Amino acid sequence: MFNESKALDANNDAHFREIYTVTMPLLFKISYRIVGSEEAAEDLCHDSLIKMTEKNMQFPSVNDAKYWLIRVVKNASLNYAKRKGREKKAYERALREDKRTIDSGETELLKSDTISRVQEALAKLPVNLRAVLQLKEYTELNYKEIGRVLGITEGNVKVRVFRAREQLTKLIGADDVYMP
């Protein structure tokens, strides 16, 4: 085992090998847990060891070197993971396809025909059924709120919506309507 009480110089080959041998497996585990990639974890560990030599670090013991390297690897790994997350989001935004579609003339004609047929059929419904259906389909009100607006029970609202939809289906004909 290594002598944990002697002072170590990061630029001394023997001391560097000792620090590397003792710390590398632990540093790799820490980095891999954070970044999830063996290749990236290995690079981050090596970068941390290089940083140690560039800074001419001196450590009282192997444990001090280990703790310093753990901090450096952990921070580098967290920064790497954060940067990769931001890059992934940026790529997703850049590559996201435009969800808008351009309708053909035929599609536009079918849509406008359907809208006018639905409006005509709605006008033929009794007022009490039309009002409930319009509030349900064109507002964000729930059954209870519609009941409060119209002064009827929630159950009555559900019945009227059901009946209104049935009558609309009969008036329009389900097969004759364009549904995108």
C-alpha positions, 0 to 999 in steps of 0.5 A: 500500500502507498504511504498516505502521510508523505508529501506528494508533488503532482509533477514528480513522475512517481508521485503522479503515478501513485496519485493516479493509481489510487484515485483513478478508479474512484474518480471514474466512478464519480464522473461516470455516475454524473455524465453517463458516458464512459468516454466522457468520464475518462476524458474528464478524469484525465483533464482533472489530472492534467489540471493538477499537474499544470497547477503544480499542485503539492499535497500533504498526502494521497488522501488530500490529492484524492479529495481535491481531485474528487471536487475537480472531477465532480464539478467538471462532470456536473458542468459537462452534464449541464452543457450537454443538456443545454446543447441537446435542448438547442439541437431539439429546438433547431431541428424541430419541424414546423408543425404548421401545415398549409392546407390545399384549396380543396381542404380549405373548401371542405373546411369552410363548407363544414363550418357553414353546415354546422352553423346552419344546423346549430341555428336549427337546434332549440335554444336550450340545446344550442346554448348548452352545446355552444358553452360546452364546445366554445368555452372552457367551462365545465358542466358545473359552471355551465349549469351555474351560467344557465341556472340548471343542474349539472346533470341537466347540462349533461343531458342537454349536451348529449341531446344537442349532439344527437340532433346535430348528427341527424341534421348534418349527417356524420358521413357528410362532414369533413373532419381533419 
